[in-house]
Structure formats: structure tokens, C-alpha cells
Amino acid sequence: MVSSEMNIVTGSFGYTGRHITQRLISAGKKVLTLTGHSDNGSLFGGRVSAAPFNFDNPSELVKSMRGADIFFNTYWIRFPYGQETYEKAVENTRILINAAVEAGVRRIVHISITNASSDSKFPYFKGKGLIEEAIIHSKMSYAIIRPTVIFGPGDILINNIAWLLRRYPVFAIPGSGDYCLQPVFVEDVADMAVNCACQEKNLIIDAVGPDVFTFNQLVSLIAEKVGSRACIMHLRPGLALFLSKLLGYLVRDRVLTNDEVGGLMDNLLVSPGPVTGKMSLAHWLTENKNIVGSGYASELQRHYTY
């Protein structure tokens, strides 16, 4: 039996939003996605309706969201591009939050990042922190889910590390590589989001997997699984970023960002809290070693080429 409850998901045609949406429609929920993509309706066989973000027309955004009970928000940008900046992304998210409140949405489930803080020196983490504060002070009940690095089929970081290790004879690690990260499976994040939507209390939860790696260990593990013989070398962070920029010209993408390197080296992608994800990255890589990194995953193509 199909539920009459409407759920709003930003980015159903994106990565994390797609997995959340699949769970909702499998449970018989009605889903409306707010999106910047012009036409991806075939992804769910016509079972998901779509409306534009309408950031410049909040009254239309309110109309789109009216009647929804839960709002799953995955909207964000990985890096500034064109007129899209972190400041603009924060402003746009506040518009979404205010529209949801005006539309009478009861609860928001928001995908943030570990160690988000409005006081962060990194614009990415600072923007995420500002959004969390806006949600906490809104009139909706909330669940804020804070993943680290999300992995799974078609992810950006793990897939592209594997792609580079498969394709090139040398792989550069910024700095010592002794900083840590705690990857979490995309399916686990989606499960957390949908489960948190069913609760009433306000929640802030780190979404973290069972494996904690140094970056050196992570790269070595991926190299082993994909059968790479690349020479792994360490470079000054600035030089590694410069080389990633040159590589970006070749693949027409932003391969690595200042905030990603800074966040990694400051150990912001690990959690002192309990493990909340089930899937081990090491196990997943073993099961998917023949496909991970078989193609390059472009952030620009995914989000800016419609």
C-alpha cells in the first residue's frame, strides 16, 4: 500500500540523495525532489516528481514543499565553481530551511559533515556549521547526520584514488600521510537518514564506518585491491595541490581542494564517537575490486553539466 506521506529530498538524482530516495520509494513513500538537473526523471522510473530549487523565488519553493512531512536535505557544493560559492550555498540552504518552515514541514534530516563548525578555518566545514546552527534554531524538529568520507559505487574520493592508482605509475600523498579518516558506506548513511526521519527527538549523529585508516594505509589498501604497482610518494601539500590542479585540466574537473587536504591533515574526517556504519571499506573493496576506479568520477560533470 502506498503511503500518502510526502517526502522532500534535495538531490534525488545526485549521490547520497539517490540512495535515500530509493529507500523511501521502496517503502511506498511519495517523493518530490528539488533539483538543479533539468531531466533525470527516468532514474526512478517516473516514481519521483521533480521541482526546481527556485532559490530566487522562495514563494514558489514554499508551494513545492507544501504538504510534505519530512525534508531530507543533501544540498551542498564540494567546491566553489562559477557563481556558486560556499557563502551562496549557505544562503541557498537557509532559503530552503525557511521555505520548509513556512510550508509546514514537520522534520528535517540534514546531511552535514563530521566536525562541522561555524568557527572552522576551512570554508567547507564553516559553511556546514552555519547551516547546522540555522537548522537547530528553526521551528522544525531535526536530525543532523555527519558523515566522514562516503564510499560506494560511483563515489568521488575512493573511486578516483583507485582510478589514479590504476592509470598512473606514481601517486602523490600530501604531507606525511599519517592523518586519519574513517570512511562510511553510502548505503549506511541512507539507512541512518531514513531511520532518523521516523524519530521525534532532535539528533546530531556522526556517520562513521568501522575502519579507521591513516591516509597512507588507505592508499596502500586500495593499491593492493586493484593490483596497482604505482610508486607512492609524499609531497609538500602545496605541491600536491598544484599537481592535482594540472591533472584537473586533463580530466576537466577539480581533483582535490584546499579544504579537503586541510580537513584530512587536521583529522576532521574521524569521529571520537561510536561506530554507526556497518560496512567495512576493506571488505567492500575486496568485493568490488574489479570495478572500483574503472572510470573517473567527475564532480563537475555530475553537478554542473546538465
N, C-alpha and C positions, 0 to 999 in steps of 0.2 A: 504493500500500500504506500502510495506516495504521500509524504508529509506536505502540509500546506505552509510549513515554516519556510520563510525566505532567508537565505544567507547571502551576504555580500562578500565577495572575495576580490581584492585587487590583484591583478596579475595572474588570472587563471591560465593564461596562455604562456606564462613565464615558467620559472623553475619550481621553486617551493610552492607557489600558488597552485600550480598544476596538480601537485600531489595532494594538497589539501582539498582541492575541488573534486578530485577523483573519489576521495573518501566520502565526501558529502553526497555526491550523486549516487554512489553505491548504497548509501543509507537512505535513499529516497528523498533527499532534501532538494528543494528548489535553489538554484544558484544563479545569481546575477554577478557578472564580473565587470569591474570598472577597469578600463584598459586604454592604452595608447596605441594598441595594434588595430589596424583597420579591418582585418578579416582573418580570423582564426577559428571561426565557428565550427569547422569540421573536426576540430581536435576531439571534441566530446560527442560527436555525432548529433549535433543540434540540441543537446540536452542542457546547454548553458547559454543563457541570454547575455548580451553584452551592451554596455553603455559607455560613452566616452568619459574621461576624467572630469572634463568641464571645470578645471581649476579657475578659469576666467569667468565662469558663470555659476556661482555657488547655488543659486536658486534652482537651476536645472539639476545640479548634483543632488540637492535635497530631494527633488522629485524622484530621481532614480533610486534613492536609498529608502524612500518611504515604504513602510510595510515590512522592512527587514527586521529580524530579531537579533542576529549576530553579524558582526562585521569583522572579517579576517583581513588584516592589513599586512601585506608584504611589500608595499610600495617603498622604493628607495633607489638610489643610484650608487653604483660601485665607485664611480669617479666622475668628476665634472667633465662635461662634453658640450661644446657649443654654448647655448644659453642655459643649459642645465648645470646648476651649481649645488653644493651641499646646502647653502643658505636657501636657495629656491626649493630644494626638496623638503626642507624643514617647513617652509611656508606652505607648500602644497599639502603636506601631511596635516598641518593644523587646519587647513581648509576642509580636508576630508573628515577630521575629527569633529569640527564644528557642524558640518553638514549632517553627520551621523547623529549627533545630539539633537539637532533641530528636526530630523526625520523620525525621531523616537526610537532609534536603535537602542536595545537594552544593554548589549555587552560587546566589547571589542576584544579580539585576540590579536595581539600585535607581535610581529617577528622583529626582534631587535638584534643585539649582538652582546656577547659577554663583555663585561667591564665597560659598558656604555656609561658616559658621564658628561654632564654639561660643562665640567671643568677640564675635560681632556685637552691635551695639547695637540691631538690629532683631529682634524675637522670631521673625519668619518665618525669616530667614536663620540665626538662632541655633539654632532647633529643627532645621532641616535639617542644620546642622553637628553637633549632638549625635547625630543618627541616623547620620550618616556614621561618626562615631567608634565607635558601637555595632557597626556592620557590620564595620568594619576589625578590631575586637577579637573578633568572633565566630569560630566554628570553620569557617564556610563560606568558600569562595573567593568573590570578589565582583567585580562591575563596577558602578561608580558613574557614572551619566550625569548631567551637569549642564547642563540646558537653560537658555536665557535665557527670552525670551517666546516661547511656542509659538503658531504661527498655523496656520490651516487651516479647512476648513468647520466652522462652529459654534463656533469658539474664542471666548474671552471678550473679551480686550483689543482686538484688531484689529477684530473684528466690531462691538463696541459703540462704538468710536470712529467707525466708519463709520455706524452707526445714528444716533448723535447728530448727526453732520455732515449726514446726510440729513434729519433731522427738525426740527432747531432752527436758528434764524438766527445763534446765537452759540455758539462753542466756546471754553472756557476752558482754558488751559495753565498748570499750576502753575509759578511762578517764571519763569526766563529761557527755559526750553525748550532750552537748549544742551547739556544732558546727553544721553548716547548710549545706544542699545540696539541689539542685534544679533539680530533675530528668527530663529527656526528653525522649519522646516516640520514639522508633526506626523508626516508620513509618514517624514521623515528620522530623527526621534527613534525611531520604532518600528523602523526598519531597524537603527539602531545598537544598540538593545536586543536584538533577536533575534540580530544578528551577534556581539555581546559574549557572549551566552549560550553560544556554540559554542567560546569560547576557554577556556583553562585558567588563564592568569595573572591576577593581580589588576590591575584597571584603574580609573583615575579619568579621565574624558573630558568635556571641555566640549562640549556640543551647541550649535553656533552656525552660523548661516547666513552666506551670502556678503556680505550687505548690512549696513553699519553706518550708522545714521541718528542725527542729533540728533532729539529729540522734535519740534522744530519741523518738521524735514524730513519726519518720518513723518506727522504730521498733514496737512501740505500735500500729500503724495503721495496719501494716502487721499482727501482732499477732491477732488483733481484726478480721481482714478479714478472716484469715484462722482458726479461732477458737482455737488459742493456749492458753494454760494456763501456759506456761513456766514462770519461775521466771526470771525476767530481773534484772541483777546485773551489777555494774560498777567495773571495774578493772583497775589497772595501765596499760597504753598502752603496756609496755614491757611484762607484764604478759599475757595480752590478745593475743599478737602476739605469745608468747610461746605456749599457749594453742591451738591457731589456727594451729600452726605447728604440734602439736601432732595429731590434728584432720586431718590434711593433710595426715599423714601417713595412717590413716584409709580409707580415700576416694581416696588416691593416686592422690593428687592434691595439689596445692598451694592455700589455702583457703583465705589468706589475706597477703598483703605485707606491708613492712615498708612505702613505698611511698603512698600507699592507705590510711593508717592510718594518716600519716603526712599531706597529702593533705587535707583530711577531717578535721582534727583538726585545720588546718590553714585556713579553709573556702575557699579553692581554687575551690570547686565544686558548687559555686554560681556565679551569674553574676550581676554586678551593672546596666547592660543594660536592654533593653526592653525584655519582654517575646516574644519568637519566635516560641515556640511549642504550639500546640493546646490541646493535650490530657492531662488531669489531671491524675496523678498517682492514686489518691484516687478513681476516677471513674473507671479507668482501673482495679484496684484491686477488686472493687465490681463486675465488670463484669466477672472477671477471677479467683475469689477466690477458685473455686473448682479445678483449675489446677495449679496455681502458687505454686511452691515448692513441687509439687507431685513427682518430681525426682530431683536428684542432677545434676547440670550442671558443667561438668569438663572442665576446661581450658586446661589441659594437653591432655585430650582425644580429645578435639575439634581441637587443633592446632598441636599436636606433635605425635599423633597416626594415621598413615595413613593406 
